[in-house]
Amino acid sequence: MNCHLTLASGVRLHGISPEMVFAAEVVREAFEEFGATECVVMRGINGQHFGITTPHSAGHALDFKTGTL
């Protein structure tokens, strides 16, 4: 079974760190091991929590979801 990595509408990745590119693949593989068929990046550098600066704005965090587990 293949788990596909996709981006939610409006997600921006320009400026994420190289480590986060690697992390996205690790998360996708973990989802796949549990039987997920989708891995969706919900927030990239556009993610803000409670209006404060977070690792998202610096390119050091991504939020993921799957609807298939």
C-alpha positions in Angstrom: 0.0 0.0 0.0 1.3 3.4 -0.9 0.9 6.5 1.2 0.9 9.7 -0.8 2.2 13.0 0.5 0.0 16.0 -0.5 -0.4 19.6 0.5 -3.6 21.2 1.8 -4.9 24.2 0.0 -2.8 27.3 0.7 0.1 25.5 2.3 3.4 27.3 1.7 6.7 25.4 1.8 9.1 27.9 0.3 11.7 28.6 3.0 11.3 25.4 5.0 14.6 23.9 6.3 16.2 20.9 4.7 15.6 19.0 7.9 11.8 19.5 7.5 12.0 18.0 3.9 13.5 14.9 5.4 11.0 14.9 8.3 8.1 15.0 5.9 9.3 11.8 4.3 9.8 10.2 7.7 6.2 11.1 8.7 4.9 9.8 5.4 6.7 6.5 5.9 5.4 6.2 9.5 1.8 6.8 8.3 2.3 4.2 5.6 3.5 1.6 8.2 0.2 2.1 10.1 -1.8 1.6 6.9 -2.6 5.2 5.9 -3.0 6.0 2.2 -2.6 9.7 2.6 -0.3 12.1 4.4 -1.4 15.7 4.2 0.7 18.7 5.1 -1.8 21.1 6.8 0.6 23.9 7.7 4.0 25.0 6.5 5.6 28.4 6.9 2.0 29.8 6.8 1.1 28.2 10.2 0.6 30.5 13.1 -0.8 29.5 16.5 -2.5 32.1 18.6 -1.0 35.0 16.6 2.6 34.5 18.0 5.8 33.7 16.2 6.3 29.9 16.0 8.8 27.5 14.4 6.4 27.4 11.5 7.3 30.9 10.4 11.0 30.0 10.6 10.6 26.9 8.4 11.2 24.5 11.3 7.7 22.9 11.7 5.1 21.2 9.7 1.6 20.0 10.7 0.3 16.7 9.3 -3.0 14.8 9.2 -4.4 11.7 7.7 -8.0 10.6 7.4 -7.3 7.0 6.6 -6.3 5.5 10.0 
